[in-house]
Amino acid sequence: MNSTLRFLLLAEALLFVCGIAAANVAPGHAASPSRKSITEADLRALTVALKEKKSSWAYSKLSGIARRKSNGVFGERAALALGYYDYSRGNYQRAANWLGMAQGDALLGDYALYWQAENNLALDKNAEALSELKQLRRTFPDSVMTSQALQSLGTAALLLHQPAAILSALDAYPETEDRAAFLLLRGEAHEMDGQLAAAATDYTTAYLKFPLSDASRDAGEKLRALQSVPSNHIPEIPLEQQLAHADALFIARSWSDARAEYSRLLMSLSGPQRERAELRVLECGMALGAGPSETMSLQLTDPDVMAERSYTLANYYRNAQVESEMVAQVEAAVSRAPLSRWAEQALFLAGNYYWVQLDRQRAVSYYQSVVDEFPTWPDADAAHWRIVWTSVLARASDAPSLLADHLRRFPGSTFTPDALYWLGRLAEEAGNVGLARSYYEKLEARFPENYFSTQAARRVAKLPEDPPVTVDVLATIPPAPPIQPIGAMIPGAVADRQARADALSSIAFDSSAELELKAAYAATGEPLLLLEAARAASDAGNYGVGIVLVRQVVPQLESRPFRQIPVDVWKTAYPLPFQPSITRWSARAGIDPMLTSGLIKQESAFSPDAHSGADAIGLMQLLPKTARKVARQSRVGYSRKRLVDPDYNIRLGTTYFAGLLKSFGGIEQALAAYNAGEDHVTTWTTGQNYREPAEFVDSIPFTETREYVEIVTRNADIYRRLYGETDERNRTSTSRGR
């Protein structure tokens, strides 16, 4: 949560507490003896404070509110907040008392009943829980808690050996067939009820329809257990469907599960199918750390399977930096199955290897083969762009025609802004100001919030006043998809859900409020509800969820002119929590705080607990070894545990970035180093003569790093507009319909 907001909420709660205390002073003192009325703001301030580490005083004040009958519905909501608080901390007996007191709330009765049932399950009062969950389904059939309630109902019913209870509930629920967990649960209930054929059907559906889910794995094990008893007469799944299941796991890189599935099928397969399954068992092993020797020695006869092996080995040798073996395997894949996906992927792989080595001419030779032989395949776009970019870097005479050709051949290319910018630059260098202006203005109009449009705007400001000219290729660029207008009011048909969302927000149940608003959006399609859900997510500190939701409201947000999108939409997509820390430590490090904000948004979406697979931690995703080094150089005590503390993380992160900025001299290079590491940027810049920062950016050979630099700099520009200019903050906002 934004530390300023936290301070204001706590201050508001303290004022409220002081008001309560003043209302209870003895007669004759200055304070009025009348009791202060409770408001939603008071309730939210206290329930937010309840989530803080020092929550005992908030708990005490909420207890007083809950016990005072005159507080009515606010007392019941305080009791719900206390009940959930105690339940989540294992204080089940106390939770039971509070949740019982919360039952009378007409708006939030389903939440009180649901958490009372969960609390009873924790107390092993399964019969009471089952009764409560049945009541919830009868009384609140449209509750957003239905999915969780059904799962808990199933748990209680199976513990009580009452499978009929969950079977009837799941059979009546229209989404059962679309939920792997429900299919598994229904299968377990059928099995307990002795309906083995029905159980096998549910297990099979869960296994095949949702191959990547945990429920699929469990369903497969239960199905095989049923099939292992001959008297059950449970048929095997058709072999082709089993293979498709294994293939889905392999494509999803679920290596252990895929290896187990292929191994299980081997004895049932023959010919090319068996060869591919044998190969993929070994490929999964390689992905899990095994060497290539068994894969190389595997006897194969099918050309396509042989080409797959060659591609796998080429990838292995590329990662091992054994260039000669990589090249040999690429050539083998192409010779064995020249039009296969393995040949295409092998060619692109080799191109990428040399691209990263900055051996652009050798890379282009492989990319050209991809473009020539596989012109409609997904990799053709990137392969063609790299051919084009090599020509632009060299300022070759064919560069403008290649750039225009890229726009025609790949109208939806992610490189369209790049192509427009460099068409403008080449025209400018050739002295054709009107043509340059045409490309720049198209770039600014179609991709207004883009790294290259920012560069274009700077160049346009310095151009002579030559008018733009008509350029046919610009008509091939597709417009941004239309957006649905955001309504001014919440639709009356879902006013009840809006009211529940407001009630939940009043006790800081922000994630539940988000669910209510999502359900309202699903029922009406009104974008304002999705925007409200995004705000609720941000209010709960789930800034990443809010960012994702608001992008459903406005697809391709950065392709829209800034002033055409309401400011509160932008601010939900570009939140700024932890602003005091960002401002303080950025200033100390000599960095623009809006650049820091843009970096944090991209690194962690403002999640203090973010933890990457590479062990990067916190808001600015610091590696512990980096953080330790920076802390030592800054004479700050190092603590790995403190890396999830926003202020500490920002302090070290800004210090580290300031050092990169000093070392590399430019924002783009420093950002590239922050993402890819200092050694890589040194390699990419040593001996190179980039004529401007944009040329360096488009020359970054790692796609992730190139996009990272563009996105962070774009983020910083948007943050400056949102939080750095008073006139931008005063633009009209969308109505919240309250």
C-alpha positions in Angstrom: 0.0 0.0 0.0 1.1 3.5 -0.7 2.8 4.8 2.4 1.1 8.1 2.2 -2.3 6.4 1.9 -1.4 4.2 4.8 -0.5 7.2 6.9 -3.8 9.0 6.0 -5.9 5.9 6.8 -4.1 5.4 10.1 -4.4 9.1 11.0 -8.1 8.9 10.2 -8.5 5.8 12.4 -6.7 7.5 15.2 -8.9 10.5 14.9 -11.9 8.2 15.0 -10.5 6.4 18.1 -9.9 9.7 19.8 -13.5 10.6 19.0 -14.7 7.4 20.7 -12.5 8.1 23.7 -13.8 11.7 23.9 -17.4 10.5 23.8 -16.8 8.3 26.8 -15.1 10.9 29.2 -16.8 11.6 32.4 -19.5 14.3 32.6 -18.1 17.8 33.3 -15.1 17.4 31.0 -14.8 19.4 27.8 -15.8 16.6 25.5 -19.4 15.9 24.6 -20.9 12.9 26.2 -22.8 11.9 23.0 -21.3 8.9 21.2 -19.7 9.5 17.8 -21.6 7.9 14.8 -19.7 5.3 12.9 -19.1 5.9 9.2 -17.8 3.7 6.4 -14.6 5.7 6.4 -14.1 4.9 10.1 -14.7 1.3 9.5 -12.3 1.1 6.5 -9.6 3.0 8.4 -9.7 0.5 11.3 -9.9 -2.6 9.1 -7.0 -1.4 7.1 -5.1 -0.9 10.3 -6.1 -4.4 11.4 -3.9 -5.7 8.5 -0.9 -3.8 9.8 1.7 -5.5 12.0 0.6 -3.5 15.1 -3.1 -4.3 14.9 -4.0 -4.9 18.6 -5.5 -1.4 19.0 -7.5 -1.7 15.8 -8.8 -5.1 16.9 -9.9 -3.6 20.2 -11.7 -0.7 18.6 -13.4 -3.0 16.1 -14.5 -5.3 18.9 -16.2 -2.4 20.6 -18.0 -1.5 17.4 -19.1 -5.1 16.7 -20.5 -5.6 20.2 -22.4 -2.4 20.3 -25.9 -3.3 18.9 -26.7 0.3 18.1 -24.1 0.2 15.4 -26.3 -2.1 13.3 -24.9 -3.2 10.0 -21.5 -1.5 10.7 -21.2 -3.7 13.8 -22.0 -6.8 11.8 -19.3 -5.8 9.2 -16.8 -5.2 11.9 -17.6 -8.7 13.3 -17.0 -10.2 9.8 -13.7 -8.4 9.5 -12.7 -9.7 13.0 -14.0 -13.2 12.2 -11.9 -13.5 9.1 -8.9 -12.0 10.9 -9.0 -14.6 13.7 -9.8 -17.5 11.2 -6.8 -16.6 9.1 -4.6 -16.7 12.2 -5.9 -20.0 13.5 -8.0 -18.5 16.3 -11.0 -20.6 15.4 -13.0 -20.3 18.6 -12.9 -16.5 18.6 -13.6 -16.5 14.9 -16.7 -18.5 15.4 -18.1 -16.0 17.8 -17.5 -13.0 15.5 -18.8 -14.8 12.4 -22.0 -15.7 14.2 -22.5 -12.0 15.0 -22.0 -11.1 11.3 -24.9 -13.3 10.0 -27.5 -10.5 10.0 -25.9 -8.4 7.3 -28.2 -8.5 4.3 -25.5 -7.6 1.8 -22.7 -9.7 3.1 -24.5 -12.7 4.5 -23.0 -15.1 2.1 -19.5 -14.1 3.1 -20.3 -14.5 6.8 -21.8 -17.9 6.1 -19.0 -19.1 3.9 -16.3 -18.1 6.4 -18.3 -19.6 9.2 -18.3 -22.9 7.3 -14.6 -22.7 6.6 -14.0 -22.1 10.3 -16.1 -25.1 11.2 -14.1 -27.2 8.8 -11.0 -26.1 10.6 -12.6 -27.1 13.9 -13.5 -30.5 12.4 -17.1 -29.7 12.7 -17.8 -31.1 9.3 -21.5 -31.7 9.7 -22.1 -28.1 10.7 -19.9 -26.9 7.8 -21.8 -29.1 5.3 -25.1 -27.7 6.6 -23.9 -24.1 6.3 -22.6 -24.6 2.8 -25.8 -26.2 1.6 -27.6 -23.2 3.1 -25.3 -20.8 1.3 -26.1 -22.5 -2.1 -29.8 -22.4 -1.4 -29.9 -18.8 -0.1 -27.3 -17.2 -2.2 -27.3 -19.1 -5.6 -25.5 -16.2 -7.4 -22.8 -15.6 -4.8 -19.3 -15.0 -6.1 -18.2 -17.4 -3.4 -20.0 -20.3 -5.2 -16.8 -21.9 -6.6 -15.0 -21.9 -3.2 -18.2 -23.0 -1.4 -18.6 -26.0 -3.7 -15.1 -27.1 -3.2 -15.5 -26.9 0.6 -18.9 -28.6 0.3 -17.2 -31.4 -1.5 -14.5 -31.7 1.2 -17.1 -31.8 4.0 -19.4 -34.3 2.2 -16.5 -36.7 1.4 -15.2 -36.5 5.0 -18.8 -37.4 6.2 -19.1 -40.1 3.6 -22.1 -38.3 2.0 -21.2 -38.3 -1.7 -24.8 -37.6 -2.7 -24.6 -34.1 -1.2 -21.8 -33.0 -3.5 -23.1 -34.9 -6.5 -26.4 -33.1 -6.4 -24.6 -29.7 -6.0 -22.1 -30.3 -8.8 -24.8 -31.7 -11.2 -26.8 -28.5 -10.6 -23.9 -26.2 -11.2 -23.6 -25.2 -14.9 -19.8 -24.7 -14.8 -18.8 -28.1 -13.5 -17.8 -29.4 -16.9 -15.4 -26.5 -17.3 -13.5 -26.8 -14.0 -10.9 -29.5 -13.6 -11.1 -29.4 -9.8 -14.9 -30.0 -9.9 -14.6 -32.9 -12.3 -12.0 -34.5 -10.0 -14.3 -33.9 -7.0 -17.3 -35.3 -8.8 -15.3 -38.3 -9.8 -14.2 -38.9 -6.2 -17.9 -38.6 -5.1 -19.0 -41.1 -7.8 -16.2 -43.5 -6.7 -17.3 -43.3 -3.1 -20.9 -43.9 -4.2 -19.8 -47.0 -6.0 -20.5 -45.5 -9.5 -17.2 -46.5 -11.0 -18.0 -45.9 -14.6 -19.2 -42.4 -13.9 -16.1 -41.8 -11.8 -13.9 -43.0 -14.7 -15.7 -40.6 -17.1 -15.1 -37.6 -14.8 -11.5 -38.6 -14.2 -10.9 -39.1 -18.0 -12.5 -35.7 -18.8 -10.4 -33.9 -16.2 -7.3 -35.7 -17.4 -7.7 -35.0 -21.1 -9.4 -31.6 -21.1 -7.1 -29.9 -18.6 -3.7 -31.5 -19.1 -1.7 -28.8 -17.4 -3.8 -28.7 -14.2 -2.9 -30.3 -10.9 -6.4 -31.9 -11.0 -5.5 -33.6 -14.3 -2.5 -35.3 -12.7 -4.6 -36.5 -9.7 -7.4 -37.6 -12.0 -5.0 -39.6 -14.1 -3.6 -41.4 -11.1 -7.1 -42.2 -9.8 -8.2 -43.4 -13.3 -5.2 -45.8 -13.5 -6.0 -47.1 -10.1 -9.5 -48.0 -11.2 -8.3 -49.5 -14.4 -5.8 -51.7 -12.5 -8.6 -53.7 -11.0 -9.9 -56.0 -13.8 -13.3 -56.5 -12.2 -14.0 -52.8 -12.6 -14.1 -53.1 -16.4 -12.8 -49.5 -16.9 -11.6 -49.1 -20.5 -8.3 -47.5 -21.5 -8.3 -44.0 -23.0 -7.7 -44.2 -26.8 -4.0 -44.2 -27.6 -4.2 -41.1 -29.8 -5.8 -39.1 -26.9 -3.1 -40.3 -24.5 -0.5 -39.2 -26.9 -2.1 -35.8 -27.3 -2.1 -35.4 -23.6 1.6 -36.2 -23.4 2.3 -33.8 -26.3 0.5 -31.0 -24.4 2.7 -31.5 -21.4 5.8 -31.6 -23.6 4.9 -28.4 -25.4 4.2 -26.7 -22.0 7.7 -27.8 -20.9 6.3 -29.9 -18.0 9.3 -32.1 -18.5 8.9 -34.6 -15.6 5.2 -35.2 -16.3 5.8 -35.4 -20.0 8.6 -37.9 -19.6 6.4 -40.1 -17.3 3.5 -40.0 -19.8 5.7 -40.9 -22.9 7.4 -43.7 -20.9 4.1 -45.1 -19.9 3.0 -45.2 -23.5 6.1 -46.8 -25.1 5.0 -50.4 -25.0 1.7 -49.5 -26.8 3.4 -47.7 -29.7 5.2 -48.7 -32.9 6.8 -47.0 -35.9 7.3 -43.3 -36.0 5.0 -42.8 -32.9 7.3 -45.0 -30.8 10.4 -43.3 -32.1 9.1 -39.9 -31.3 8.0 -41.0 -27.8 11.4 -42.6 -27.2 13.1 -39.4 -28.4 10.9 -37.2 -26.2 11.7 -39.2 -23.1 15.3 -38.4 -23.7 14.6 -34.8 -24.7 12.8 -34.3 -21.4 15.8 -35.8 -19.6 18.1 -33.3 -21.4 15.9 -30.5 -20.4 16.2 -31.7 -16.8 20.0 -31.8 -17.0 21.1 -35.0 -18.8 23.7 -35.0 -21.5 23.2 -35.6 -25.2 24.9 -39.0 -25.6 21.7 -41.2 -25.3 19.8 -38.9 -27.6 22.6 -39.0 -30.2 22.8 -42.8 -30.1 19.1 -43.5 -30.3 18.3 -45.5 -33.4 15.8 -43.6 -35.6 14.4 -44.1 -39.1 11.7 -41.5 -39.5 13.0 -38.3 -41.2 10.8 -35.9 -39.2 11.7 -37.5 -35.9 15.4 -37.4 -36.9 15.0 -33.7 -37.7 13.4 -33.1 -34.3 16.4 -34.8 -32.7 18.8 -32.6 -34.7 17.0 -29.4 -33.6 17.1 -30.5 -30.0 20.9 -31.2 -30.2 21.4 -27.9 -32.1 19.7 -26.2 -29.2 21.9 -28.1 -26.7 25.1 -27.2 -28.4 24.1 -23.6 -28.9 23.6 -23.3 -25.1 26.9 -25.0 -24.6 28.6 -22.6 -27.0 29.9 -25.5 -29.2 29.5 -23.7 -32.5 30.6 -26.4 -34.9 28.3 -29.1 -33.5 25.4 -26.6 -33.5 26.0 -25.8 -37.1 26.2 -29.5 -38.0 22.9 -30.3 -36.3 21.2 -27.4 -37.9 22.3 -28.6 -41.3 21.1 -32.1 -40.4 17.7 -30.9 -39.4 17.3 -29.1 -42.7 18.6 -31.9 -44.9 16.3 -34.6 -43.2 13.1 -32.6 -43.3 13.6 -29.3 -45.1 10.1 -28.0 -44.8 9.4 -29.2 -41.3 9.0 -27.0 -38.2 12.2 -28.5 -36.9 14.1 -27.1 -39.9 12.5 -23.7 -39.5 13.3 -23.6 -35.8 16.8 -24.8 -36.3 17.5 -22.1 -38.9 16.1 -19.4 -36.6 18.1 -20.8 -33.7 21.3 -20.5 -35.7 20.5 -17.0 -36.8 19.8 -16.0 -33.2 23.2 -17.5 -32.1 25.1 -15.4 -34.4 22.9 -12.3 -33.8 23.8 -12.4 -30.1 27.4 -12.8 -31.1 27.0 -9.6 -33.1 28.1 -11.6 -36.2 25.2 -10.0 -38.1 26.2 -11.2 -41.6 26.2 -14.9 -40.6 23.0 -14.4 -38.7 21.4 -12.8 -41.8 22.3 -15.8 -43.9 20.2 -18.1 -41.7 17.4 -15.5 -41.3 17.2 -15.2 -45.0 16.5 -18.9 -45.3 13.7 -18.6 -42.7 12.1 -15.8 -44.7 12.6 -17.5 -48.1 11.4 -21.0 -47.0 8.9 -20.2 -44.3 7.5 -16.7 -45.2 4.3 -17.1 -43.3 5.7 -18.8 -40.1 5.7 -16.8 -36.9 9.5 -16.4 -36.8 9.6 -14.8 -40.3 8.6 -11.4 -38.9 11.6 -11.2 -36.5 14.0 -12.8 -39.1 13.0 -10.3 -41.7 13.4 -7.3 -39.4 16.9 -8.4 -38.4 17.8 -8.6 -42.1 16.4 -5.1 -42.5 18.1 -3.7 -39.4 21.5 -5.0 -40.6 21.0 -3.0 -43.8 19.9 0.1 -41.8 22.9 0.0 -39.5 25.2 -0.1 -42.6 23.2 2.7 -44.2 23.0 0.5 -47.3 21.3 1.9 -50.3 18.5 -0.7 -50.1 17.6 0.1 -46.5 14.6 2.4 -47.2 13.1 -0.2 -49.6 13.6 -3.0 -47.1 12.0 -1.0 -44.3 9.0 -0.3 -46.5 8.9 -3.9 -47.6 8.7 -4.9 -43.9 5.7 -2.7 -43.4 3.9 -4.3 -46.4 4.8 -7.9 -45.6 4.1 -7.8 -41.9 1.4 -5.1 -41.3 0.9 -6.1 -37.6 4.6 -6.4 -36.9 5.9 -5.4 -33.4 8.7 -3.6 -35.3 6.3 -1.2 -37.1 7.2 1.7 -34.8 10.9 1.0 -35.4 10.5 0.8 -39.2 8.6 4.1 -39.3 11.2 5.9 -37.2 14.1 4.7 -39.3 12.3 5.5 -42.5 12.0 9.0 -41.1 15.7 9.1 -40.1 16.9 7.9 -43.5 14.7 10.4 -45.3 16.0 13.1 -43.0 19.6 12.1 -43.6 18.8 12.2 -47.4 17.5 15.8 -47.0 13.9 14.8 -47.8 12.3 16.7 -44.9 8.7 16.3 -46.1 9.0 12.5 -46.4 10.7 12.4 -43.0 7.8 14.4 -41.5 5.3 12.0 -43.0 6.9 9.0 -41.3 7.4 10.7 -38.0 3.9 12.1 -37.9 2.4 8.7 -38.7 4.5 7.2 -35.9 3.3 9.7 -33.4 -0.3 9.4 -34.4 -0.5 5.5 -34.5 1.9 4.7 -31.6 1.8 7.9 -29.4 3.2 6.3 -26.3 6.2 4.5 -27.7 9.9 4.9 -27.3 10.4 5.7 -31.0 7.5 8.1 -31.2 9.2 10.1 -28.4 12.4 10.1 -30.4 10.4 11.2 -33.5 8.7 14.0 -31.6 12.1 15.4 -30.7 13.2 15.3 -34.3 10.0 16.8 -35.7 10.4 19.8 -33.4 13.7 20.6 -35.1 12.6 20.0 -38.7 12.0 22.9 -41.2 8.4 23.5 -41.9 8.2 21.4 -45.1 4.8 19.8 -45.4 4.4 16.0 -45.2 4.0 14.1 -48.4 1.7 11.2 -49.3 3.3 7.8 -48.8 1.4 4.7 -50.0 3.0 2.3 -47.6 1.5 4.2 -44.6 -2.0 3.0 -45.6 -0.9 -0.6 -44.9 -0.5 0.0 -41.2 -3.6 -1.2 -39.4 -5.3 1.1 -36.9 -5.5 0.4 -33.2 -8.6 -1.8 -32.3 -11.7 0.1 -31.3 -12.5 0.4 -27.6 -15.8 0.2 -26.0 -16.9 3.5 -24.4 -16.8 3.6 -20.7 -20.2 4.3 -19.2 -20.9 7.1 -16.9 -22.9 5.0 -14.4 -23.1 1.4 -13.1 -25.9 -0.4 -14.8 -29.0 -0.8 -12.6 -29.2 -4.5 -13.3 -26.0 -5.1 -11.2 -26.6 -2.4 -8.6 -26.7 -5.1 -5.9 -23.2 -6.3 -6.8 -22.0 -2.7 -6.7 -23.5 -2.3 -3.3 -21.8 -5.5 -2.1 -18.5 -4.3 -3.5 -18.9 -1.0 -1.7 -19.7 -2.9 1.6 -16.7 -5.2 1.2 -14.5 -2.2 0.5 -15.7 -0.6 3.7 -14.0 -3.5 5.6 -11.0 -3.7 3.4 -12.1 -6.9 1.7 -10.8 -5.5 -1.5 -10.1 -8.7 -3.3 -13.7 -9.8 -2.7 -15.0 -6.4 -3.9 -13.0 -7.1 -7.1 -14.7 -10.4 -7.5 -18.1 -8.8 -7.2 -17.3 -6.2 -9.8 -15.9 -8.8 -12.2 -19.1 -10.8 -11.9 -21.1 -7.6 -12.6 -18.9 -7.0 -15.7 -19.5 -10.6 -16.9 -23.2 -10.0 -16.6 -23.3 -6.7 -18.4 -20.1 -6.1 -20.4 -20.0 -2.6 -19.0 -16.3 -1.5 -19.0 -16.8 0.8 -16.1 -17.3 -2.3 -13.9 -14.0 -3.8 -15.0 -12.3 -0.4 -14.3 -13.9 -0.5 -10.8 -12.5 -4.0 -10.4 -9.1 -2.7 -11.4 -9.4 0.1 -8.8 -10.5 -2.4 -6.1 -7.4 -4.6 -6.9 -5.1 -1.5 -6.6 -6.9 -0.6 -3.3 -6.0 -4.0 -2.1 -2.3 -3.5 -3.0 -2.6 -5.9 -6.0 -1.3 -3.3 -8.5 -0.4 -5.9 -11.0 -3.9 -7.3 -11.2 -5.2 -3.7 -11.5 -2.8 -3.1 -14.4 -4.0 -6.2 -16.2 -7.6 -5.5 -15.7 -7.4 -1.9 -17.0 -5.8 -3.2 -20.1 -8.9 -5.2 -20.8 -10.9 -2.0 -20.5 -8.6 -0.2 -23.0 -6.7 -2.7 -25.2 -3.4 -1.4 -26.6 -3.6 1.5 -24.1 -0.3 3.0 -25.2 -1.6 3.2 -28.8 -4.1 5.8 -27.7 -3.5 9.5 -27.6 -2.8 10.5 -24.0 -5.5 13.1 -23.7 -8.2 10.9 -25.2 -8.0 8.5 -22.2 -9.4 9.6 -18.8 -6.7 10.3 -16.3 -8.0 7.8 -13.8 -7.7 5.0 -16.4 -4.1 6.0 -16.9 -3.4 6.2 -13.1 -4.9 2.7 -12.6 -2.7 1.4 -15.3 0.3 3.4 -14.0 -0.1 3.5 -10.2 2.5 5.2 -8.0 2.6 3.6 -4.6 5.6 4.1 -2.4 6.1 7.6 -3.8 7.8 9.1 -0.8 10.5 6.5 -0.9 10.9 6.7 -4.7 11.2 10.5 -4.5 13.6 10.5 -1.6 16.0 7.8 -2.7 15.9 8.8 -6.4 16.8 12.4 -5.4 19.6 11.1 -3.2 21.0 9.0 -6.2 20.5 11.8 -8.7 17.9 9.9 -10.8 14.6 11.1 -12.1 12.0 9.6 -9.8 9.6 9.0 -12.7 12.3 6.8 -14.3 12.6 4.8 -11.1 8.8 4.5 -11.1 8.8 3.2 -14.7 11.5 0.7 -13.8 9.7 -0.6 -10.8 6.4 -1.0 -12.7 8.2 -3.2 -15.3 10.3 -5.1 -12.8 7.7 -6.0 -10.2 4.4 -4.2 -10.9 4.9 -2.6 -7.4 4.8 -5.9 -5.6 7.2 -5.7 -2.6 7.3 -9.5 -2.3 8.1 -10.2 -5.9 10.6 -13.0 -6.3 11.9 -14.2 -9.7 13.2 -17.5 -10.7 16.6 -16.0 -10.9 16.3 -15.0 -7.2 15.8 -11.3 -7.8 13.8 -9.9 -4.9 11.5 -7.0 -4.2 10.3 -3.9 -6.0 13.4 -3.3 -8.0 14.2 -7.0 -8.4 17.6 -7.0 -6.9 19.8 -10.0 -6.9 21.1 -10.6 -3.3 24.7 -10.6 -4.5 24.2 -7.2 -6.2 22.3 -5.8 -3.2 25.0 -6.9 -0.8 27.7 -5.3 -3.0 25.7 -2.0 -3.2 25.0 -2.0 0.5 28.7 -2.5 1.3 29.7 0.3 -1.1 27.1 2.6 0.4 27.9 1.7 4.0 24.4 0.4 4.6 23.8 -2.7 6.6 22.9 -5.6 4.3 19.9 -7.9 5.0 18.4 -10.3 2.5 15.1 -10.3 4.5 14.9 -6.5 4.2 14.9 -6.7 0.4 11.1 -7.1 0.5 10.9 -3.8 2.5 10.0 -1.2 -0.1 12.1 1.7 1.3 15.2 -0.5 1.7 14.8 -2.0 -1.7 14.4 1.3 -3.4 17.4 2.8 -1.6 19.7 0.0 -2.8 18.1 -0.2 -6.3 18.4 3.5 -7.0 22.0 3.5 -5.8 22.8 0.6 -8.1 21.1 2.2 -11.1 22.9 5.5 -10.5 26.2 3.5 -10.7 25.2 2.0 -14.0 24.2 5.4 -15.4 27.6 6.7 -14.4 29.4 3.7 -15.9 27.6 3.7 -19.3 26.7 7.4 -19.7 23.2 7.0 -21.1 19.8 6.0 -19.8 19.3 3.3 -22.5 22.6 1.7 -21.8 22.1 1.8 -18.1 18.6 0.2 -18.4 20.1 -2.5 -20.7 22.7 -3.3 -18.1 20.1 -3.4 -15.3 18.2 -6.0 -17.3 20.9 -8.0 -19.0 24.0 -7.4 -16.9 27.0 -5.1 -17.2 29.2 -7.5 -19.1 26.7 -7.9 -21.9 26.3 -4.1 -22.4 30.0 -3.7 -22.4 30.2 -6.3 -25.2 27.4 -4.6 -27.2 29.0 -1.2 -27.0 32.7 -1.9 -27.3 34.0 -1.1 -30.8 30.5 -0.1 -31.9 29.7 3.4 -33.3 26.0 4.0 -32.6 25.0 7.4 -34.0 22.2 7.9 -31.4 20.7 6.1 -28.4 17.8 4.7 -30.6 20.4 3.0 -32.8 21.8 1.3 -29.7 18.4 0.2 -28.6 17.4 -1.4 -31.9 20.8 -3.1 -31.9 20.4 -4.8 -28.5 20.5 -8.5 -29.5 18.4 -9.8 -26.6 14.7 -9.3 -27.4 13.7 -9.1 -23.8 16.3 -6.4 -23.0 15.5 -4.4 -26.1 11.8 -4.4 -25.2 12.6 -3.7 -21.5 14.5 -0.5 -22.4 11.7 0.7 -24.6 9.0 -0.1 -22.1 10.8 1.5 -19.1 11.6 4.7 -20.9 8.0 4.8 -22.1 6.7 4.2 -18.6 8.8 7.1 -17.4 7.4 9.5 -20.0 3.8 8.5 -18.9 4.6 8.9 -15.2 6.0 12.4 -15.9 2.7 13.3 -17.6 0.6 11.8 -14.8 2.4 12.9 -11.7 4.7 15.6 -12.9 2.5 18.2 -14.5 -0.4 19.9 -12.7 -2.5 20.5 -15.8 -2.5 16.8 -16.7 -3.8 16.0 -13.2 -6.8 18.3 -13.7 -8.2 16.5 -16.8 -11.7 15.0 -16.6 -12.0 11.6 -14.9 -14.5 8.9 -15.5 -17.5 8.8 -13.1 -17.3 6.0 -10.6 -21.1 5.9 -10.7 -21.4 6.2 -7.0 
